[in-house]
Amino acid sequence: MKFKYIPILLSAIIATSFTSCKDELADINKNPNAAENPLPDYLLTGAIKNTTDAYWGTNNINSSLLFIQQWSKIQYTDADRYIFANTDLQDLWITSYTKGIINLNKLIEIADAQQNTNYRGVAKVLRSWTFLLLTDAYGDIPYSQSIQIKQFVTPEYDTQKDVYFGLLEDLKSAQADLKLDGKAIAGDIIYSGKIDRWKKFTNALRLRIALRIADREPEKTKAVLAEIKAEGGDFISSNAEIAQLVYSNSPNQNPISNTFDTRNDHRISKTIVDKLKNLSDPRLPIFASPTQDATPETYVGVPNGLLTSDANSLGLNKTSKPGAYFLAPSAPAVIISYSEVLFDRAEIAARGFSTEDAAALYKQAVEESLRQYGIKEDAITTYTNLPAVKYNAGNYKKSIGDQKWIALFGQGLEAFVEWRRLDYPELAPAVAGTLGGKLPVRFIYPGREQSLNGVNYKAAVARQGADLLTTKLWFDVK
């Protein structure tokens, strides 16, 4: 859905710092220009846009897209070599808590006052997605107490397991809140108020989380699947139902487009270019731009993690930017696609948790990813018949992992999770990486947490492991 954005109004909705050490934080930090009684539609629009910007923006472009080797750097390559200060990976954290979760908490309050269960359900779904982004990236996070921030201004960190389990309950509750015959909602720039699609989105997120915990808690995964089935729940069932935010022109453009308006230091990774070339994948011209200067190959990726001088020597005009599709101001920021849901259902079947046909669902997932980008049917048939693309029941993680990585192109944070969970594709560390031959497996916490919420930060680190890029999270069992 296209949307109009009112910067002053949205910036004035709910402004507060997430952590502090004063009980009077909420009163002290009141914005004199803020609306004391914000309208629910503006709260919803603001929460969607701000969280999606963070999901698709800086911490996607300068971290997870690099970690997962879909993008690379040709200038200022520190991030591609895993060199980060403790302020470099904080955008997702700060935006999610101060412009996402706090607004959604307020929206739930208003929904209760207005007895509009659909606003409440949508807010719970979006809040669950936001918390999911945070725990997937950082691990243990403030979750249960952050929902009551006026009471807990220095919230404790919940374990990742408890966050996942809590989100499953929140989404089950949201599903019950969403009523097809309930009150209308406004400000919905994802589904235009179509509650049937929000219900499908809800179940798709439940499925996503059920797989997050499958290697640790398979019985819980089975229980979640049984709950969804008992409810008669549906999943996203076509590309028309993809959960995504379709951007507009400046100043409402896609964050990637905005980045390329002023910078020229990102390129498509050699890793994914080589993979797509080897498969004769018809998505290559969509994912990558031709080089500006004539080169022996039309599409030239840059190896991840080169020294700046070595990267510079490859030439700005002789290497490929991401494709024009992704650089367009109106490019959609996908939250969850039909293809992903099909891959998830295929994996559920492969694990023996359903009686569906894993091979058929996998094939359909690949097909729908291609259709998502307008690939013609004859090319889809040719591609899915390739031996290297066909489903391998003996190693479902490799088949699903490799193709899901391609299908999630641009969704760096989600691709980063799935790579850690499935262990495919097999990626080599950055050429001049700084982690002793290892790849990152999490984000480091924002430095401000150490000073503003230090006791709870230290407790989380003591429990989870050192606050390093190489500390594995609970869901990452291998």
VEXDREN-2710 file (C-alpha; in Angstrom, 1 decimal):
% VEXDREN-2710
k/r/px/py/pz
1/MET/0.0/0.0/0.0
2/LYS/1.2/3.5/-0.8
3/PHE/1.1/5.9/2.0
4/LYS/1.5/9.6/2.9
5/TYR/3.9/10.4/5.8
6/ILE/3.6/13.4/8.0
7/PRO/7.1/13.8/9.6
8/ILE/6.1/16.3/12.3
9/LEU/3.1/14.4/13.4
10/LEU/4.8/11.1/13.6
11/SER/7.8/12.4/15.4
12/ALA/5.5/13.9/18.0
13/ILE/3.5/10.9/18.7
14/ILE/5.4/9.1/21.5
15/ALA/9.0/10.2/22.2
16/THR/10.9/8.8/25.1
17/SER/14.2/7.1/25.9
18/PHE/13.9/3.4/26.6
19/THR/16.3/3.0/29.5
20/SER/17.2/5.2/32.4
21/CYS/17.8/5.0/36.1
22/LYS/15.1/7.4/37.3
23/ASP/11.6/6.4/38.3
24/GLU/10.4/9.7/37.0
25/LEU/11.7/9.0/33.5
26/ALA/8.3/9.1/31.8
27/ASP/7.4/12.5/33.2
28/ILE/10.8/14.1/32.8
29/ASN/11.2/13.0/29.2
30/LYS/7.8/14.3/28.1
31/ASN/8.0/16.0/24.7
32/PRO/6.3/19.4/25.0
33/ASN/5.4/19.2/21.3
34/ALA/4.0/15.7/21.6
35/ALA/0.3/14.7/21.3
36/GLU/-1.0/13.8/24.8
37/ASN/-3.8/11.8/23.2
38/PRO/-2.4/10.3/20.0
39/LEU/-4.8/8.9/17.5
40/PRO/-4.6/5.2/16.9
41/ASP/-4.3/5.4/13.2
42/TYR/-1.2/7.6/13.4
43/LEU/0.3/5.4/16.1
44/LEU/-0.1/2.4/13.9
45/THR/1.3/4.1/10.8
46/GLY/4.3/5.4/12.7
47/ALA/5.1/2.1/14.4
48/ILE/4.9/0.3/11.1
49/LYS/7.1/2.7/9.2
50/ASN/9.7/3.3/11.9
51/THR/10.2/-0.4/12.6
52/THR/10.3/-1.3/8.9
53/ASP/12.8/1.4/8.3
54/ALA/15.0/0.0/11.0
55/TYR/14.5/-3.6/9.7
56/TRP/15.4/-2.6/6.2
57/GLY/17.8/0.2/6.9
58/THR/21.2/0.7/8.6
59/ASN/21.5/-2.5/10.6
60/ASN/20.4/-4.4/7.5
61/ILE/22.7/-2.6/5.0
62/ASN/25.8/-2.4/7.1
63/SER/25.7/-5.7/9.0
64/SER/23.4/-8.6/8.3
65/LEU/23.4/-8.2/4.5
66/LEU/27.2/-8.3/4.7
67/PHE/27.3/-11.2/7.3
68/ILE/25.0/-13.3/5.0
69/GLN/27.1/-12.4/1.9
70/GLN/24.3/-11.0/-0.2
71/TRP/25.9/-7.6/-0.2
72/SER/29.5/-6.5/0.2
73/LYS/31.5/-3.2/0.6
74/ILE/33.8/-1.7/-1.9
75/GLN/34.7/1.4/0.2
76/TYR/35.0/1.8/4.0
77/THR/35.1/-2.0/4.5
78/ASP/35.4/-2.2/8.3
79/ALA/31.8/-3.5/8.7
80/ASP/32.5/-6.1/6.0
81/ARG/35.5/-7.2/8.0
82/TYR/33.4/-7.4/11.2
83/ILE/34.9/-4.3/12.9
84/PHE/32.2/-2.6/14.9
85/ALA/32.0/-0.1/17.7
86/ASN/29.3/-0.7/20.3
87/THR/27.3/2.1/18.7
88/ASP/27.3/0.6/15.2
89/LEU/24.6/-2.0/15.8
90/GLN/22.2/0.0/17.9
91/ASP/19.8/1.4/15.4
92/LEU/17.6/-1.7/15.4
93/TRP/17.5/-1.7/19.2
94/ILE/16.8/2.0/19.8
95/THR/14.2/2.4/17.1
96/SER/12.4/-0.8/18.0
97/TYR/12.0/0.2/21.6
98/THR/11.5/3.9/21.3
99/LYS/9.5/4.2/18.1
100/GLY/8.0/0.7/17.8
101/ILE/7.2/-1.1/21.0
102/ILE/6.3/2.0/23.1
103/ASN/3.9/3.2/20.4
104/LEU/2.4/-0.2/20.0
105/ASN/1.9/-0.5/23.8
106/LYS/0.1/2.8/23.7
107/LEU/-2.0/1.6/20.8
108/ILE/-3.1/-1.4/22.8
109/GLU/-4.1/0.9/25.7
110/ILE/-6.2/3.0/23.3
111/ALA/-7.7/-0.1/21.7
112/ASP/-8.8/-1.4/25.1
113/ALA/-10.4/2.0/25.9
114/GLN/-12.2/2.0/22.5
115/GLN/-13.1/-1.7/22.7
116/ASN/-11.5/-2.2/19.3
117/THR/-10.0/-5.7/19.4
118/ASN/-8.7/-5.4/15.9
119/TYR/-6.4/-2.5/16.8
120/ARG/-5.3/-4.6/19.8
121/GLY/-4.6/-7.7/17.7
122/VAL/-2.7/-5.8/15.0
123/ALA/-0.6/-4.0/17.6
124/LYS/0.2/-7.4/19.3
125/VAL/1.3/-8.9/16.0
126/LEU/3.5/-6.0/15.1
127/ARG/5.0/-5.9/18.6
128/SER/5.7/-9.6/18.4
129/TRP/7.5/-9.1/15.1
130/THR/9.5/-6.3/16.6
131/PHE/10.6/-8.3/19.6
132/LEU/11.4/-11.2/17.3
133/LEU/13.8/-9.0/15.3
134/LEU/15.5/-8.0/18.5
135/THR/15.9/-11.4/20.0
136/ASP/17.0/-12.9/16.7
137/ALA/19.7/-10.3/16.5
138/TYR/20.9/-9.9/20.1
139/GLY/19.7/-12.9/22.0
140/ASP/18.4/-12.2/25.5
141/ILE/16.5/-8.9/25.5
142/PRO/14.1/-6.8/27.7
143/TYR/10.7/-8.3/26.9
144/SER/8.2/-8.9/29.7
145/GLN/9.1/-5.8/31.7
146/SER/9.5/-3.6/28.7
147/ILE/5.7/-4.0/28.1
148/GLN/5.3/-2.1/31.4
149/ILE/8.0/0.5/31.0
150/LYS/6.5/3.0/33.4
151/GLN/6.8/0.5/36.1
152/PHE/10.1/-1.0/35.0
153/VAL/12.3/1.8/33.6
154/THR/15.4/-0.4/33.8
155/PRO/13.9/-3.7/32.6
156/GLU/15.4/-7.1/33.1
157/TYR/16.4/-9.2/30.1
158/ASP/14.4/-12.3/29.4
159/THR/16.2/-15.4/28.1
160/GLN/15.8/-16.0/24.4
161/LYS/13.8/-19.2/25.1
162/ASP/11.4/-17.2/27.3
163/VAL/11.0/-14.5/24.6
164/TYR/10.1/-17.0/21.9
165/PHE/7.7/-18.8/24.2
166/GLY/6.1/-15.5/25.3
167/LEU/5.8/-14.3/21.7
168/LEU/4.0/-17.5/20.7
169/GLU/1.4/-16.8/23.5
170/ASP/1.2/-13.1/22.4
171/LEU/0.5/-14.2/18.8
172/LYS/-2.1/-16.8/19.9
173/SER/-3.8/-14.0/21.9
174/ALA/-3.6/-11.7/18.9
175/GLN/-5.2/-14.3/16.7
176/ALA/-8.2/-14.4/19.1
177/ASP/-8.4/-10.6/19.1
178/LEU/-8.6/-10.3/15.3
179/LYS/-12.2/-10.4/14.3
180/LEU/-13.4/-10.4/10.7
181/ASP/-16.7/-8.8/11.9
182/GLY/-15.0/-6.5/14.4
183/LYS/-14.5/-2.7/14.3
184/ALA/-12.5/-1.2/11.4
185/ILE/-9.0/0.1/11.8
186/ALA/-7.2/2.9/10.0
187/GLY/-3.5/3.8/9.5
188/ASP/-2.7/0.2/8.3
189/ILE/0.0/0.7/5.6
190/ILE/0.6/-3.0/5.2
191/TYR/-2.9/-4.5/4.6
192/SER/-5.2/-1.5/4.3
193/GLY/-7.3/-2.8/7.2
194/LYS/-7.9/-6.3/5.8
195/ILE/-8.2/-8.3/9.0
196/ASP/-8.3/-11.7/7.1
197/ARG/-4.7/-11.0/5.9
198/TRP/-3.6/-10.0/9.4
199/LYS/-4.8/-13.3/10.7
200/LYS/-2.7/-15.1/8.0
201/PHE/0.3/-12.9/8.8
202/THR/-0.2/-13.9/12.5
203/ASN/0.0/-17.6/11.8
204/ALA/2.9/-17.1/9.5
205/LEU/4.9/-15.5/12.4
206/ARG/3.8/-18.3/14.7
207/LEU/5.2/-20.8/12.1
208/ARG/8.4/-18.8/11.8
209/ILE/8.9/-18.9/15.6
210/ALA/7.9/-22.6/15.8
211/LEU/10.9/-23.3/13.6
212/ARG/13.2/-21.1/15.5
213/ILE/12.7/-23.4/18.5
214/ALA/12.4/-26.7/16.7
215/ASP/16.0/-27.9/17.3
216/ARG/15.7/-27.1/21.0
217/GLU/12.1/-27.6/21.8
218/PRO/10.5/-29.9/19.2
219/GLU/7.5/-30.8/21.4
220/LYS/6.7/-27.1/21.8
221/THR/6.9/-26.7/18.0
222/LYS/4.4/-29.6/17.6
223/ALA/2.1/-28.0/20.1
224/VAL/2.1/-24.7/18.3
225/LEU/1.3/-26.4/15.0
226/ALA/-1.5/-28.3/16.7
227/GLU/-3.0/-25.1/18.1
228/ILE/-3.0/-23.4/14.7
229/LYS/-4.6/-26.5/13.1
230/ALA/-7.2/-26.7/15.9
231/GLU/-8.1/-23.0/15.3
232/GLY/-8.6/-23.7/11.6
233/GLY/-6.0/-21.1/10.9
234/ASP/-4.7/-20.2/7.4
235/PHE/-1.3/-19.0/6.3
236/ILE/-0.3/-16.4/3.7
237/SER/-1.4/-18.2/0.5
238/SER/-0.4/-16.0/-2.4
239/ASN/2.1/-13.3/-3.4
240/ALA/-0.7/-10.9/-3.2
241/GLU/-0.8/-11.5/0.6
242/ILE/2.9/-10.9/1.3
243/ALA/3.4/-8.8/4.4
244/GLN/5.3/-5.8/3.2
245/LEU/5.6/-2.0/3.2
246/VAL/5.6/-0.5/-0.2
247/TYR/7.4/2.8/-0.1
248/SER/6.8/6.0/-2.1
249/ASN/9.0/8.8/-3.2
250/SER/11.3/11.0/-1.0
251/PRO/11.0/11.5/1.9
252/ASN/9.1/8.3/2.1
253/GLN/11.4/6.2/0.0
254/ASN/12.9/2.8/0.8
255/PRO/15.9/3.1/3.1
256/ILE/18.1/1.3/0.6
257/SER/17.1/3.8/-2.1
258/ASN/17.9/6.6/0.4
259/THR/21.3/5.2/1.1
260/PHE/22.3/5.0/-2.6
261/ASP/21.2/8.6/-3.1
262/THR/24.2/9.8/-1.2
263/ARG/26.6/6.8/-1.0
264/ASN/28.3/4.4/-3.3
265/ASP/30.1/2.0/-1.1
266/HIS/27.9/-1.1/-1.3
267/ARG/28.0/-3.8/-4.0
268/ILE/26.4/-7.2/-4.5
269/SER/28.5/-10.0/-3.0
270/LYS/30.6/-12.2/-5.1
271/THR/29.2/-15.2/-3.1
272/ILE/25.6/-14.8/-4.3
273/VAL/26.6/-13.7/-7.8
274/ASP/28.6/-16.8/-8.2
275/LYS/25.8/-19.0/-6.8
276/LEU/23.2/-17.4/-9.2
277/LYS/25.5/-17.7/-12.2
278/ASN/26.2/-21.4/-11.4
279/LEU/22.5/-22.1/-11.3
280/SER/21.6/-19.9/-14.3
281/ASP/19.2/-18.3/-11.9
282/PRO/16.9/-15.9/-13.7
283/ARG/16.8/-13.6/-10.6
284/LEU/20.4/-12.5/-11.2
285/PRO/19.4/-9.5/-13.4
286/ILE/16.9/-8.5/-10.6
287/PHE/19.3/-8.8/-7.7
288/ALA/22.3/-7.2/-9.4
289/SER/22.9/-4.3/-11.7
290/PRO/25.2/-4.5/-14.7
291/THR/28.6/-2.9/-14.3
292/GLN/28.7/0.7/-15.5
293/ASP/31.9/0.0/-17.6
294/ALA/32.2/-2.8/-20.0
295/THR/33.6/-5.9/-18.3
296/PRO/34.0/-9.6/-19.4
297/GLU/31.0/-10.5/-17.1
298/THR/27.8/-8.4/-17.0
299/TYR/27.5/-8.9/-13.3
300/VAL/30.5/-8.7/-11.0
301/GLY/30.3/-9.2/-7.3
302/VAL/32.8/-8.1/-4.7
303/PRO/34.3/-10.6/-2.3
304/ASN/33.3/-9.9/1.3
305/GLY/35.7/-8.4/3.8
306/LEU/38.5/-7.1/1.6
307/LEU/40.9/-4.5/2.9
308/THR/39.7/-1.1/1.7
309/SER/42.6/-0.7/-0.7
310/ASP/42.0/-4.1/-2.3
311/ALA/38.3/-3.4/-2.6
312/ASN/38.9/0.1/-4.1
313/SER/41.2/-1.5/-6.7
314/LEU/38.3/-3.5/-8.2
315/GLY/36.8/-0.2/-9.5
316/LEU/33.5/1.4/-8.7
317/ASN/32.3/1.2/-12.4
318/LYS/33.5/-2.4/-12.9
319/THR/31.5/-4.0/-10.1
320/SER/27.8/-4.4/-9.6
321/LYS/25.5/-2.6/-7.3
322/PRO/22.3/-4.3/-6.1
323/GLY/19.6/-4.4/-8.8
324/ALA/17.5/-1.5/-9.8
325/TYR/14.5/-3.3/-8.3
326/PHE/16.0/-2.8/-4.8
327/LEU/17.3/0.7/-5.4
328/ALA/14.0/2.1/-6.5
329/PRO/12.4/4.6/-4.1
330/SER/9.1/2.5/-4.0
331/ALA/10.8/-0.8/-3.5
332/PRO/8.9/-2.9/-1.0
333/ALA/10.4/-3.9/2.3
334/VAL/9.2/-7.5/2.7
335/ILE/8.4/-8.6/6.3
336/ILE/7.3/-12.2/5.4
337/SER/6.7/-13.6/2.0
338/TYR/4.5/-16.4/0.6
339/SER/7.7/-18.1/-0.5
340/GLU/9.0/-18.1/3.1
341/VAL/5.8/-19.6/4.4
342/LEU/6.1/-22.4/1.9
343/PHE/9.7/-23.1/2.8
344/ASP/8.6/-23.2/6.4
345/ARG/5.8/-25.6/5.7
346/ALA/8.2/-27.8/3.7
347/GLU/10.6/-27.9/6.6
348/ILE/7.8/-28.8/9.0
349/ALA/6.9/-31.7/6.8
350/ALA/10.6/-32.7/6.4
351/ARG/10.9/-32.9/10.1
352/GLY/7.9/-35.2/10.3
353/PHE/5.8/-32.6/12.1
354/SER/3.1/-32.7/9.4
355/THR/1.8/-35.0/6.7
356/GLU/2.2/-32.5/3.9
357/ASP/4.6/-33.2/1.0
358/ALA/7.9/-31.6/1.7
359/ALA/9.2/-31.9/-1.8
360/ALA/6.1/-30.4/-3.4
361/LEU/6.1/-27.5/-0.9
362/TYR/9.8/-26.9/-1.5
363/LYS/9.2/-26.8/-5.3
364/GLN/6.3/-24.4/-4.8
365/ALA/8.4/-22.2/-2.6
366/VAL/11.0/-21.8/-5.2
367/GLU/8.4/-21.2/-7.9
368/GLU/6.7/-18.5/-5.9
369/SER/9.9/-16.7/-5.1
370/LEU/10.5/-16.5/-8.9
371/ARG/7.0/-15.3/-9.5
372/GLN/7.4/-12.7/-6.8
373/TYR/9.9/-11.0/-9.2
374/GLY/7.9/-11.6/-12.3
375/ILE/9.9/-14.4/-13.8
376/LYS/8.1/-16.1/-16.7
377/GLU/6.6/-19.5/-16.4
378/ASP/8.9/-21.3/-18.9
379/ALA/12.0/-20.0/-17.1
380/ILE/10.5/-21.2/-13.8
381/THR/10.0/-24.6/-15.2
382/THR/13.5/-24.8/-16.5
383/TYR/15.0/-23.6/-13.2
384/THR/13.0/-26.0/-10.9
385/ASN/14.0/-29.0/-13.1
386/LEU/17.7/-28.4/-12.6
387/PRO/19.3/-31.2/-10.6
388/ALA/21.0/-28.7/-8.4
389/VAL/17.7/-27.1/-7.5
390/LYS/15.6/-30.2/-7.0
391/TYR/14.7/-31.2/-3.5
392/ASN/17.1/-33.5/-1.7
393/ALA/15.1/-35.4/1.0
394/GLY/18.4/-36.8/2.4
395/ASN/19.6/-33.3/3.3
396/TYR/16.5/-31.0/3.5
397/LYS/18.4/-28.4/5.4
398/LYS/20.8/-27.9/2.5
399/SER/18.0/-27.8/-0.1
400/ILE/15.8/-25.4/1.9
401/GLY/18.8/-23.4/3.3
402/ASP/20.4/-22.7/-0.1
403/GLN/17.1/-21.7/-1.8
404/LYS/15.7/-19.8/1.1
405/TRP/18.9/-17.8/1.3
406/ILE/18.3/-16.7/-2.3
407/ALA/14.6/-16.1/-1.8
408/LEU/15.4/-13.9/1.2
409/PHE/17.7/-11.6/-0.8
410/GLY/17.5/-8.1/0.7
411/GLN/16.0/-9.4/4.0
412/GLY/19.4/-9.5/5.7
413/LEU/18.2/-9.9/9.2
414/GLU/15.9/-12.8/8.4
415/ALA/18.4/-14.5/6.1
416/PHE/21.0/-14.1/8.9
417/VAL/18.7/-16.1/11.3
418/GLU/17.9/-18.8/8.8
419/TRP/21.6/-19.3/7.9
420/ARG/22.5/-19.7/11.5
421/ARG/19.5/-22.1/12.1
422/LEU/19.9/-24.3/9.0
423/ASP/23.7/-24.0/8.6
424/TYR/23.3/-23.5/4.8
425/PRO/24.5/-22.1/2.6
426/GLU/28.1/-22.9/3.6
427/LEU/29.8/-19.5/3.8
428/ALA/33.5/-18.7/4.0
429/PRO/34.6/-16.0/6.4
430/ALA/35.4/-12.5/5.1
431/VAL/38.7/-12.4/3.2
432/ALA/40.4/-10.1/5.8
433/GLY/38.0/-10.8/8.6
434/THR/38.9/-10.0/12.2
435/LEU/37.2/-12.9/14.0
436/GLY/39.9/-15.5/13.7
437/GLY/38.3/-17.3/10.8
438/LYS/34.8/-17.2/12.2
439/LEU/31.7/-15.4/11.0
440/PRO/29.4/-13.3/13.1
441/VAL/26.5/-15.1/14.8
442/ARG/24.8/-12.2/16.6
443/PHE/24.8/-8.4/17.1
444/ILE/26.6/-6.9/20.1
445/TYR/24.4/-4.9/22.5
446/PRO/24.3/-1.1/22.2
447/GLY/26.9/0.5/24.4
448/ARG/24.3/2.7/26.1
449/GLU/22.9/-0.4/27.8
450/GLN/26.1/-0.8/29.8
451/SER/25.7/2.6/31.3
452/LEU/21.9/3.0/31.5
453/ASN/20.8/-0.5/32.3
454/GLY/24.1/-1.9/33.5
455/VAL/22.9/-4.4/36.2
456/ASN/20.5/-6.2/33.8
457/TYR/22.9/-6.0/30.9
458/LYS/25.7/-7.7/33.0
459/ALA/23.2/-10.3/34.1
460/ALA/22.3/-11.1/30.6
461/VAL/25.9/-11.4/29.4
462/ALA/26.8/-13.6/32.4
463/ARG/24.0/-15.9/31.5
464/GLN/24.2/-15.9/27.7
465/GLY/27.9/-15.5/27.1
466/ALA/30.3/-12.7/26.3
467/ASP/28.9/-9.7/24.4
468/LEU/30.8/-10.7/21.2
469/LEU/29.8/-11.2/17.6
470/THR/30.9/-14.8/17.9
471/THR/28.7/-15.8/20.9
472/LYS/26.1/-18.3/19.7
473/LEU/22.5/-17.7/20.7
474/TRP/20.1/-20.2/22.3
475/PHE/18.4/-21.2/19.1
476/ASP/21.7/-21.8/17.2
477/VAL/22.5/-25.3/18.3
478/LYS/25.3/-26.3/16.0
END
